[in-house]
C-alpha cells in the first residue's frame, strides 16, 4: 500500500530535520578530525563550513547566484 504524498508542512519539517542531522554529522566529523582543538575553534570551523559549503559555492540550484547580504 502506497503512503499518501507529504504535505508542504511535512516536507518543510523533514527538510529542517535533515538539516539538523547534517549539522550534527559535520560537528562529529570536526570532533574526530580536530580532537585537540577547543569547542570554540571547532565551532568556528563549523560556521565557516556552513558559509562556504564546499561543492556548492554558488548554491544548490541552477541559475544566477546572489551574494550573501
N, C-alpha and C positions, 0 to 999 in steps of 0.2 A: 504494500500500500504506500502510495507516494504522499509525502508530507505537503501541507499547503505552503504556498510561497510565503516568504518572510515579509512582514510589513516594513514600511520605511523606518519606523521606530526600532524594530528588531534588528534591522540591518545596521542602523547607526549604533545601537548598543553593542552589537557584535564587533563593529569597527573599533569602538573605544576599548573593548576588552582585548582585542588583538594588539592594539597599540600598547596597552599596559603590559601585556605579555612580552612583546618585543623589547620594551624598555627594561623589563626585569631581566630578560635574557642578556641584553647588552651589558647591564650592570654586573651580572655574574661573569661575563666574558672579561670585563675590565678587571674584576677582582682576581681572576685567575692569571691574567697577563701581567698585572702590576700589583702583586701581593704586598710589596713593601711600601707602596705609596699610601698617603693618608686618604681618609674618606673624602676630604675636600679636593684633593688632587684628582682622584678618580671621578668625582662628580664634575669637575671642570672638563675632564676628557669626555665624559658623557654628554655634557652640554655642547661641546664642540662637535661631537659626532652627530647630535641632533641637528645642528645648524648647517653642517656641511653635507651630511648624508652621502658618503662615497658611493658613486654609481648613479646618483640621482641629483647631481649638482644643479640641474635645470628643472627639477620636478619629475614627477612620475608620468605625466601625460604628454602627449604630443602638443605642439603649438608653441606660441611665444612664451618665454619665461618672463616673470615680473620680478624686479628686485625686491628684496625684503624691505619693509618700512624701517 
